[in-house]
C-alpha cells in the first residue's frame, strides 16, 4: 500500500496547467477559454472546475509554480471550501518560472532552471500560497539531458524537505523518460514519479511499472496528448490515429477522451491519471472514463502507439492556444 494515496485502483486527478494561465499548448485552448482571459474570470473558471472535480470524487490536484496563477487559484478555492489538509492531496512543482506576464502569446512564457536557488525560492513561494495543504513537491520536467538528479545540493535540500513530512517527486519529459525514471529510482529520495503515457506514447511503460513495484506513486500526465486525443479535429502529425480512436470510442458508445483516459486507468501500475480539463464540460467527459473500459479494445488501441522519438518531435511543434 502506498504511503500517500492508497487506492484499490487508479484514480483521476486534476492538473491545473490549462486553468492557471491564459496561454497553453492544449489543442484549441483559446477556444476553450472563449476569449475570456482576465484574472477574475479565469479564477472563477478554475473554481468551477475544482468544484465539479471535488463533487465528482477527485481528490488529487496538481499545480506548478509555472502554471501562472494556478497555485493562487487553488489556494483561494481551498479557503473558500474550508477543506482540511486530509480532504485532498495537493501536489505542486518547482523548476520553471512563469514569465508570460498573463499574455497568451508571450515570447517566452516560462523559464526552466533546476538550480538550488530556484528550488529554495519556489518552495517558499508554494508554501506561502498553499501552506499545510501542500503534500507533494516535484521537480518539474526532468529530461534525460538534465543534470539535476546529480546535483548534490538539490538532492540534499529535497531530502531535508522530505524529512519534514513533504513527499518528494519528479516529472519526466522527453523521449528519454524511462532513463530519467530509472535514474531517479537510484537516488532514493523520491516518493512520486509523474510521466507522460498515452495511447500514442508508451515508451516509459516498463520504467513506470518498475517505479510502481518499488513503492513509488505513479502519476500520469498528458493522457490526452495535450488534447490531440480529445479534440474535434485530428493533428496530421499523428496520421489517422485520432480517427481510429474515435472509431473505437463509437464502438464502445463513448467519447475519445473518455476512452483514452480509461486506457490509462487500466494500467496496473498507475495510481493517478491527470485530467487537464479547461472547463466543466471537459472534466465531466473525462470522468466518464471510469466506466467505459473494455479489455477487448486493447489490441486495436495498442496499434495507435508510435516511436517515442517521433511523438516528442511532434510535441515540440505544439503551438500555444
QUIBEL-V127545 format. One record per residue. N is the residue number from 1. PSI is psi in degrees with one decimal (NA if undefined). OMEGA is omega in whole degrees, -180 to 180 (999 if undefined). D_CENTER is the distance of its C-alpha to the mean C-alpha in Angstrom with 1 decimal. Layout:
N/PSI/OMEGA/D_CENTER, N/PSI/OMEGA/D_CENTER
This chain:
1/134.6/-179/22.3, 2/152.9/-175/19.3, 3/-10.6/-174/20.1, 4/-51.1/-168/17.0, 5/74.3/-175/16.0, 6/137.0/-179/18.8, 7/153.5/177/18.7, 8/-23.0/179/20.8, 9/169.0/-178/18.1, 10/147.4/-179/14.4, 11/156.8/175/13.0, 12/129.7/174/10.7, 13/177.3/-180/8.5, 14/122.5/173/7.7, 15/140.3/-172/5.1, 16/12.7/-177/8.0, 17/-38.6/-177/7.7, 18/-6.9/-177/10.3, 19/-14.9/-173/12.2, 20/-5.1/-177/13.2, 21/153.7/-176/15.0, 22/-20.9/-180/17.3, 23/135.4/176/16.2, 24/167.1/-173/13.2, 25/3.1/176/13.1, 26/136.6/-180/12.2, 27/130.6/179/15.5, 28/27.2/-178/17.9, 29/-39.4/179/15.9, 30/-40.8/178/19.4, 31/-37.7/179/20.8, 32/-35.6/-178/18.1, 33/-11.8/177/19.2, 34/22.6/180/22.8, 35/-0.5/-177/23.9, 36/92.8/-173/23.5, 37/13.4/175/21.6, 38/157.1/-172/23.7, 39/-44.0/-177/22.2, 40/-43.2/-180/23.9, 41/-40.4/-179/22.8, 42/-34.3/176/19.1, 43/-42.8/179/19.3, 44/-39.3/179/21.1, 45/-44.3/179/18.6, 46/-43.1/179/15.7, 47/-39.6/180/18.1, 48/-41.5/179/19.0, 49/-40.5/177/15.5, 50/-40.4/177/15.1, 51/-47.2/-179/18.6, 52/-38.2/179/18.0, 53/-46.6/-179/15.0, 54/-41.7/177/17.1, 55/-30.1/-180/20.1, 56/6.8/175/18.3, 57/6.0/179/17.6, 58/129.5/-177/13.9, 59/19.6/178/14.2, 60/124.0/-179/10.8, 61/133.6/-175/9.2, 62/123.7/179/6.6, 63/-171.8/177/8.3, 64/155.0/177/9.8, 65/-29.2/-176/13.4, 66/-0.8/-179/12.9, 67/45.7/177/11.4, 68/-115.8/-179/15.0, 69/22.4/-175/16.1, 70/-46.4/-179/13.0, 71/-39.1/179/14.3, 72/-44.9/178/17.7, 73/-42.2/-180/16.9, 74/-42.4/-179/15.3, 75/-43.5/-180/18.3, 76/-33.8/177/20.8, 77/-43.9/179/19.3, 78/-40.2/179/19.6, 79/-42.6/-180/23.1, 80/-41.0/-178/24.1, 81/-8.8/-180/23.2, 82/45.2/-179/24.8, 83/134.6/177/22.2, 84/170.3/-177/22.9, 85/-33.6/-177/20.6, 86/-7.7/-176/21.0, 87/-24.0/-176/20.0, 88/144.1/177/16.2, 89/121.5/-180/13.8, 90/122.0/177/12.4, 91/145.7/172/10.2, 92/179.0/-172/10.2, 93/152.7/176/10.5, 94/159.9/175/13.6, 95/-18.6/173/14.9, 96/141.8/175/14.6, 97/128.7/179/17.0, 98/122.8/-179/16.8, 99/16.2/-176/20.1, 100/-13.8/178/19.8, 101/35.5/178/22.3, 102/26.9/176/21.0, 103/139.7/-179/22.1, 104/-44.4/-175/20.4, 105/51.9/178/21.8, 106/143.9/-179/22.1, 107/-36.9/179/23.5, 108/91.3/-174/21.0, 109/-22.7/-180/18.0, 110/154.4/-180/16.7, 111/128.6/-179/18.4, 112/131.8/178/17.1, 113/110.3/-179/19.2, 114/29.9/-179/18.7, 115/160.6/177/22.2, 116/-33.8/179/23.3, 117/-42.0/179/24.4, 118/-41.6/178/21.0, 119/-49.3/-177/19.7, 120/-39.3/179/22.6, 121/-45.0/-172/22.4, 122/-31.0/175/18.7, 123/-35.9/177/18.8, 124/-40.3/179/21.9, 125/-43.8/-180/20.2, 126/-43.7/-179/17.3, 127/-32.5/178/19.9, 128/-33.7/-180/22.2, 129/-45.0/-170/19.9, 130/-15.7/177/18.3, 131/-136.9/-176/21.2, 132/-10.2/177/21.4, 133/-27.9/-179/18.3, 134/118.0/-179/16.1, 135/-16.9/178/15.9, 136/130.0/178/13.2, 137/126.8/-170/13.1, 138/145.5/168/11.4, 139/130.5/-174/12.6, 140/118.9/169/10.4, 141/69.7/174/10.6, 142/125.4/178/13.6, 143/169.5/-179/15.5, 144/-25.6/-179/18.6, 145/-13.8/-176/20.8, 146/148.7/177/19.5, 147/5.0/-171/22.1, 148/-31.6/-179/20.1, 149/-7.2/175/20.3, 150/8.5/-180/24.0, 151/104.6/-174/24.4, 152/-38.2/-179/26.5, 153/-41.6/179/26.3, 154/-47.5/-178/22.5, 155/-39.7/178/22.5, 156/-40.1/179/25.4, 157/-41.1/177/23.7, 158/-39.8/178/20.6, 159/-38.5/178/23.2, 160/-43.0/177/25.0, 161/-39.1/179/22.0, 162/-35.2/-179/21.4, 163/-17.0/178/25.1, 164/-1.7/180/24.7, 165/-6.1/178/22.4, 166/130.5/176/19.0, 167/140.8/-174/16.7, 168/135.3/180/15.5, 169/-178.2/173/12.6, 170/154.0/172/11.3, 171/134.8/180/8.5, 172/153.7/-179/10.5, 173/153.0/176/11.0, 174/172.5/-177/14.1, 175/-14.2/179/16.7, 176/27.0/-178/17.5, 177/-42.1/-178/14.4, 178/-41.7/179/16.8, 179/-40.5/179/19.1, 180/-46.2/-178/16.7, 181/-44.7/-179/15.7, 182/-35.5/176/19.5, 183/-40.8/180/20.4, 184/-37.2/179/18.2, 185/-29.3/180/19.9, 186/-13.9/-178/23.1, 187/-38.1/174/22.4, 188/8.0/-178/22.5, 189/-4.1/-170/20.6, 190/140.3/177/17.1, 191/-20.1/-173/16.2, 192/139.9/170/12.5, 193/133.3/179/10.8, 194/133.6/-178/7.3, 195/165.9/175/7.8, 196/127.1/169/8.0, 197/125.7/175/10.3, 198/-179.0/-176/11.8, 199/-18.3/177/15.5, 200/-39.0/-173/16.1, 201/104.1/-177/14.7, 202/15.2/-171/15.6, 203/-26.5/-177/16.8, 204/7.6/-171/15.0, 205/-51.2/-177/16.1, 206/-41.8/-180/19.1, 207/-37.7/178/17.6, 208/-38.4/176/14.8, 209/-38.2/177/17.8, 210/-40.6/179/19.7, 211/-43.1/178/17.1, 212/-44.6/-180/17.2, 213/-31.0/180/20.9, 214/-3.6/176/21.1, 215/4.8/178/19.7, 216/147.2/170/16.2, 217/135.0/178/13.4, 218/118.8/179/11.1, 219/131.6/-179/7.4, 220/127.7/175/6.2, 221/164.1/175/3.5, 222/39.8/178/6.0, 223/-23.5/179/8.3, 224/17.4/178/10.4, 225/49.6/-180/10.7, 226/41.5/176/10.0, 227/-8.8/-178/12.6, 228/-15.0/176/15.0, 229/16.2/-178/15.1, 230/-21.1/-172/15.5, 231/168.0/180/17.8, 232/0.9/179/21.5, 233/155.1/-178/22.4, 234/158.9/173/21.8, 235/117.3/-175/20.9, 236/-20.1/179/24.0, 237/-16.8/-179/22.2, 238/19.0/177/21.1, 239/-138.3/-178/24.6, 240/20.2/-175/25.2, 241/-37.2/179/22.1, 242/-42.4/179/20.8, 243/-38.1/179/24.3, 244/-36.3/174/24.5, 245/-43.3/179/21.4, 246/-40.2/179/23.0, 247/-42.2/179/26.2, 248/-38.6/179/24.6, 249/-41.5/177/23.0, 250/-41.1/177/26.4, 251/-35.5/-178/28.1, 252/-7.6/-179/25.9, 253/35.3/-178/26.5, 254/-169.9/-179/22.9, 255/156.9/-178/20.5, 256/-36.9/180/18.6, 257/-42.9/-180/15.1, 258/-41.3/-180/16.2, 259/-40.3/180/17.6, 260/-40.6/178/14.7, 261/-37.8/178/12.4, 262/-36.6/179/15.6, 263/-34.9/177/16.0, 264/-43.7/178/12.8, 265/-28.7/-177/14.0, 266/-13.7/179/17.3, 267/128.8/-176/16.4, 268/-14.0/-177/18.4, 269/7.4/-179/16.3, 270/136.4/175/13.0, 271/-44.2/-178/12.6, 272/135.7/173/9.4, 273/125.1/-177/7.6, 274/128.3/166/5.1, 275/135.7/176/7.3, 276/31.6/-174/7.0, 277/139.5/178/10.7, 278/-6.1/177/13.0, 279/171.6/-175/15.9, 280/-39.8/-179/17.3, 281/-42.4/178/18.6, 282/-43.1/180/15.4, 283/-47.2/-178/13.9, 284/-37.6/177/17.2, 285/-43.0/178/17.2, 286/-39.9/-177/13.8, 287/-19.2/177/15.3, 288/-12.8/180/18.2, 289/-24.9/-176/16.4, 290/-21.4/-172/17.7, 291/16.8/-174/21.3, 292/-3.3/-173/21.5, 293/138.5/175/21.0, 294/111.6/-178/24.2, 295/-22.3/180/24.6, 296/-18.7/180/27.3, 297/-9.8/-175/24.8, 298/-47.5/-178/23.4, 299/-43.9/-178/25.9, 300/-33.4/178/25.5, 301/-30.9/177/21.7, 302/-28.0/-179/22.0, 303/-10.5/179/24.0, 304/-14.5/-178/21.1, 305/149.4/180/19.7, 306/163.3/178/20.6, 307/138.0/-178/21.1, 308/-42.0/-179/18.2, 309/-39.1/179/20.2, 310/-41.1/180/20.8, 311/-49.7/-176/17.2, 312/-27.8/174/16.1, 313/-42.2/177/19.4, 314/-41.0/-178/18.7, 315/-33.8/178/15.2, 316/-22.3/-179/17.1, 317/2.7/180/19.1, 318/127.8/179/16.6, 319/151.1/176/18.1, 320/132.5/179/16.8, 321/NA/999/17.8
